[in-house]
Every structure is written in C-alpha cells, then in structure tokens.
C-alpha cells in the first residue's frame, strides 16, 4: 500500500558518473508531477558523495561502500521506494519536465507500464538521433501483444518507461537469470520488466514523442552495443537468454503447467513414500521369517 505523498518514485542507480549525475537529478527535480527521488550509489570512488551534498534536502541518497553490482543497486533503490509506480533514470540520461505527468496519465488498472519515445544524444558529435523507438504507434493505450512482440526483437530500455513497483520486484534477479551463460554489465534482465508487464496486464501506454534522452558516450551500453569486438554479440546473447527464460515462464503460465507439475510432485512424493514403507515392511517380515526358521532348526 502506498503511503507516500507522491505517486511516483524516480530511482537513479549510479556508479562513478558524477560528471553526468547532476543533469540527471535536475531533470527529475524539474518534473511537473513531483516525485520521490532516490539516488543509489554502490561504491563510487569519484566525487559523487560531494555532489549529493547539494541535494541532501531534496533527494534520498543511498550510499554503499561496496559495489555489489547493478542488479543489487536496482533492487536496493526499488525496496527503498515508497510509491506504487517507478521510473528508472540511469545516471547519464535525463527526462523532459512532463515525462512523469504524461506517462502517469495513461496508467490505469489495465495498463502495466508506459513508455515515451527517445532522443539519443551523441556526445562526441553533439548531435541527436530523434525518435529512436520504432513502434509505429500513436500516443495512447495499446494491446500488450505489441509490446511483447517488439521486445522479442528489440529492447525498450527501462530508462524510457514507467513501471509498477510490484512488476519490477517480481522480475528482478539479483545476479544472473537462472540457467543463463552470457552476461554483460547487467544487460538482459531489464527486458523482463516490459515482458512481465505485458504478461500481467492487457495494455501498455506509449507516448510518441521524445520525453526521454539517452546519452551515447564512451563506456555507455549504447556505444558498447555498436562495437565489432565481440561486445555486441555478448549483449545480444544476454538479451536472447532473458527472452527465452520469459518464453518458458509464459508457456508454463499459459497452459497452466503449474498444476501439472504440482500433480507430478504429489505422485512422486506419494509413491516414493509408499515404496519406502513397503520396503521397510518387506524387510521386517523377511527378518522375522528368517528368525523363525533359525529357531525351528
């Protein structure tokens, strides 16, 4: 139950990016729909702590001395959040002042999440790529099948979305997705946010104008995904494994296989228990029979 005075928590996981973090925080503070703002810093060794002193009365700052990894940072921030809706704002990106207000206006009981379009800021050339999400939809509420099918082929970054807290907690693994073999800087599991939302809710919202801005720079996932040194392939494999894991879950859920597995476990337990009892009784009877035979000799 949300007891917060806000409707939305903006969570900002960060690690050694103080140079970009201030712009990110300011964009969160400038929202027309006022939000709870949480910066979660696991192990930064730059001047992040000093920067956060400027925002001590406006932002919740979580500081851990040890870097436990991106997934635990996400979870730490989500668990701290007091609102039912959450927006991930990565520390090198920013959002337009109306991002939260416009996304929130499309959320209802049947809508699992909402995305806006994105402008990509190319830092090296100081230029933009505009409207990089190619969903082909107008602003409004749409069937979740569209979101699911798009997520199979491409990734909608959570940095452009508004999610329900419950969906994020249900989807987030602290560490790798079970049975996965490929990882790269935490990518992969984030695609589960939109996929699980599409599974639980019939609709999603989309705003076909750029209200989120992603920064492309050295050491960003955006740049890494375009490299030809094998990095691009690692990222693709990590996302593919996440999608496969979701497909298995969806198959089990859709065909009610939970009941089948529960029934199977029941029979395994029942017959194994019964077999053990029969084995014990049989051996006791055999022992008694042998004792009687010996006494009769």
C-alpha atoms as one frame of an Amber mdcrd trajectory, in Angstrom:
protein
   0.000   0.000   0.000   1.385   3.418  -0.964   1.506   5.794   1.996   3.737
   8.271   0.181   2.681  11.816  -0.617   3.981  11.116  -4.130   2.626   8.792
  -6.819   5.950   8.026  -8.490   9.466   7.233  -7.319  12.320   8.102  -9.668
  15.241   5.798  -8.890  18.718   6.639 -10.145  21.342   3.897  -9.834  24.813
   5.383 -10.144  28.457   4.388 -10.183  31.331   6.819 -10.802  29.375   9.155
 -13.061  29.252  12.363 -11.063  30.076  14.215 -14.293  26.622  13.298 -15.674
  24.636  12.722 -12.492  23.745  16.345 -11.725  21.874  16.816 -15.015  20.017
  13.575 -14.376  18.940  14.667 -10.875  17.928  18.140 -12.012  15.668  16.681
 -14.698  13.972  14.579 -12.007  13.512  17.607  -9.746  12.021  19.639 -12.600
   9.127  17.225 -13.197   5.683  18.840 -13.353   4.434  15.819 -11.383   6.531
  15.983  -8.222   8.208  12.697  -7.355  10.168  10.905  -4.707  13.786  10.822
  -5.952  16.232   8.125  -4.863  19.894   8.013  -5.863  21.511   4.653  -5.121
  25.304   4.674  -5.158  27.190   1.427  -4.682  30.888   2.050  -4.276  31.553
   5.202  -6.326  35.105   6.464  -5.873  34.708   9.794  -7.702  33.102  12.940
  -6.258  29.538  11.547  -6.230  29.268  11.912  -2.445  30.293  15.572  -2.601
  27.826  16.250  -5.415  24.986  14.699  -3.420  25.516  17.194  -0.600  23.922
  19.786  -2.881  20.702  17.773  -2.953  20.616  16.474   0.627  17.204  18.022
   1.382  15.593  17.075  -1.944  16.842  13.588  -2.740  17.130  10.305  -0.827
  20.754   9.221  -1.123  21.681   5.564  -0.518  25.402   5.003  -0.201  27.087
   1.579  -0.002  30.858   1.382   0.272  30.989  -1.880  -1.667  29.822  -2.251
  -5.263  27.506  -5.252  -5.210  26.639  -4.982  -8.902  23.981  -3.226 -10.949
  21.127  -5.624 -10.142  21.533  -5.249  -6.396  21.746  -1.475  -6.834  18.418
  -1.547  -8.682  16.854  -3.730  -6.009  18.221  -1.556  -3.191  16.624   1.524
  -4.750  13.297  -0.188  -5.527  12.955  -1.518  -1.982  13.592   1.979  -0.638
  10.932   3.492  -2.910   7.586   4.182  -1.218   5.484   4.690  -4.361   3.494
   2.222  -6.451   4.993   3.499  -9.717   8.706   3.663 -10.510  10.791   5.241
 -13.226  14.401   4.156 -13.738  16.591   7.086 -14.703  20.100   5.962 -15.496
  22.770   8.344 -14.264  23.947   9.506 -17.701  20.434  10.169 -19.090  17.681
  12.693 -18.393  13.954  13.225 -18.953  11.753  16.095 -20.128   9.801  18.001
 -17.420   6.477  16.398 -18.401   7.742  12.811 -18.692   6.198  11.536 -15.446
   2.980  13.538 -15.820   2.306  12.301 -19.348   3.203   8.680 -18.615   1.099
   8.672 -15.456  -1.919   9.985 -17.388  -2.021   6.729 -19.393  -1.764   4.388
 -16.413  -4.958   2.668 -15.259  -5.835  -0.696 -13.739  -5.421  -2.464 -17.101
  -2.117  -0.821 -18.085   1.098  -2.458 -16.910   3.643   0.146 -17.985   4.122
   3.186 -20.175   6.958   4.295 -22.458   7.792   7.511 -24.246   9.857   7.828
 -27.374  13.543   8.693 -27.007  16.076  11.067 -28.449  19.635   9.758 -28.463
  22.258  12.389 -27.657  25.535  11.629 -29.444  28.039  13.278 -27.149  31.054
  13.066 -29.454  29.354  14.958 -32.292  26.958  16.957 -30.073  24.008  15.873
 -32.216  20.785  13.893 -31.727  19.145  10.866 -33.258  15.431  11.549 -32.945
  12.581   9.194 -32.004  14.667   6.033 -31.888  11.800   3.752 -30.755  10.124
   2.483 -33.928   6.854   1.084 -32.637   4.749   2.774 -35.292   2.110   3.784
 -32.745   0.326   6.994 -31.910   0.164   8.272 -28.355  -2.333   6.245 -26.355
  -3.087   2.856 -24.810  -2.304  -0.242 -26.868  -2.550  -4.029 -26.633   0.343
  -5.611 -24.742   0.899  -8.124 -27.553   2.540  -5.273 -29.486   4.945  -4.583
 -26.631   5.737  -8.268 -26.228   6.459  -8.829 -29.911   8.619  -5.693 -30.079
  10.596  -6.818 -27.014  11.367 -10.149 -28.674  13.271  -8.318 -31.415  14.464
  -5.123 -29.781  14.864  -3.641 -26.316  12.784  -0.907 -24.754  15.112   0.494
 -22.146  13.506   0.950 -18.706  15.001   4.443 -18.832  12.109   5.391 -21.124
   9.411   3.723 -19.055   7.143   3.984 -16.046   6.530   0.680 -14.253   4.586
  -0.726 -11.362   6.796  -1.460  -8.358   5.360  -4.968  -7.995   6.272  -5.863
 -11.593   9.864  -4.750 -11.057  10.235  -6.724  -7.837   8.737  -9.836  -9.442
  11.014  -9.527 -12.485  14.342  -8.556 -10.953  17.014 -11.144 -10.267  19.922
 -10.237  -8.019  22.538 -11.759 -10.263  22.059 -13.652 -13.477  18.809 -15.028
 -14.827  18.568 -18.738 -13.922  20.462 -21.007 -16.352  21.901 -18.062 -18.308
  25.508 -18.248 -19.501  26.010 -14.803 -21.041  26.200 -11.523 -19.134  27.418
  -8.026 -19.909  27.235  -5.140 -17.421  23.818  -6.240 -16.183  22.028  -6.160
 -19.537  19.459  -8.829 -20.268  17.260  -8.984 -17.163  15.945  -5.454 -17.798
  13.992  -6.725 -20.817  11.945  -8.791 -18.357  10.431  -5.582 -16.961   8.432
  -4.912 -20.125   7.854  -8.583 -20.930   6.442  -9.400 -17.492   4.294  -6.262
 -17.575   2.906  -7.409 -20.928   2.126 -10.807 -19.387   0.302  -9.450 -16.346
  -1.595  -6.575 -17.974  -3.625  -6.413 -21.161  -2.448  -2.944 -22.189   0.541
  -0.629 -22.146   0.868   3.085 -22.738   3.018   4.767 -25.360   3.773   8.449
 -25.904   5.004   9.032 -29.417   7.210  11.988 -28.650  10.683  12.071 -27.124
  10.384  12.704 -23.412  13.489  10.647 -22.503  17.038  11.451 -23.561  19.793
   8.829 -23.668  23.417   9.891 -23.735  25.720   7.971 -26.072  29.325   8.241
 -24.870  32.425   6.150 -24.198  31.667   3.369 -21.684  27.915   3.605 -22.274
  25.936   0.482 -23.187  24.815   2.298 -26.348  28.383   2.578 -27.620  29.294
  -0.928 -26.450  26.344  -2.378 -28.376  27.759  -0.997 -31.619  31.283  -2.370
 -31.182  32.548  -5.082 -33.501  34.950  -6.681 -30.984  32.502  -9.284 -29.772
  30.815  -6.975 -27.256  27.748  -6.528 -29.450  27.399 -10.303 -29.678  27.684
 -10.688 -25.878  24.934  -8.127 -25.329  22.685  -9.797 -27.898  23.184 -13.219
 -26.300  22.398 -11.837 -22.841  19.114 -10.384 -24.082  18.235 -13.533 -26.020
  18.650 -15.676 -22.914  16.355 -13.357 -20.967  13.705 -13.602 -23.700  13.991
 -17.418 -23.781  13.596 -17.551 -19.995  10.454 -15.423 -20.282   9.061 -17.642
 -23.065   9.431 -20.691 -20.812   7.632 -18.904 -17.981   4.888 -17.786 -20.347
   4.420 -21.310 -21.703   4.094 -22.707 -18.173   1.637 -19.967 -17.202  -0.441
 -20.038 -20.372  -1.036 -23.793 -20.355  -1.475 -23.999 -16.586   1.502 -26.311
 -16.248   1.939 -25.308 -12.614  -0.991 -27.607 -11.843   0.602 -30.395 -13.881
   3.908 -30.075 -12.007   2.130 -29.919  -8.652   0.272 -33.109  -9.542   3.502
 -34.770 -10.629   5.235 -33.779  -7.399   2.320 -35.163  -5.417   2.550 -38.555
  -7.132   6.344 -38.622  -6.805   6.080 -37.886  -3.107   3.171 -40.279  -2.556
   4.614 -43.258  -4.390   8.117 -42.734  -3.071   6.766 -42.604   0.472   4.641
 -45.685  -0.136   7.562 -47.545  -1.709   9.753 -46.777   1.273   7.084 -48.106
   3.648   6.658 -51.282   1.587  10.422 -51.771   1.501  10.659 -51.435   5.295
   7.689 -53.779   5.928   9.029 -56.322   3.450  12.450 -56.360   5.078  10.995
 -56.595   8.587   8.810 -59.539   7.561  11.801 -61.191   5.920  13.859 -60.740
   9.078  11.089 -62.213  11.251  10.717 -65.153   8.868  14.453 -65.877   8.971
  14.475 -65.701  12.772  11.620 -68.230  12.949  13.380 -70.540  10.516  16.533
 -70.478  12.616  14.627 -71.169  15.814  12.964 -74.192  14.238  16.267 -75.750
  13.219
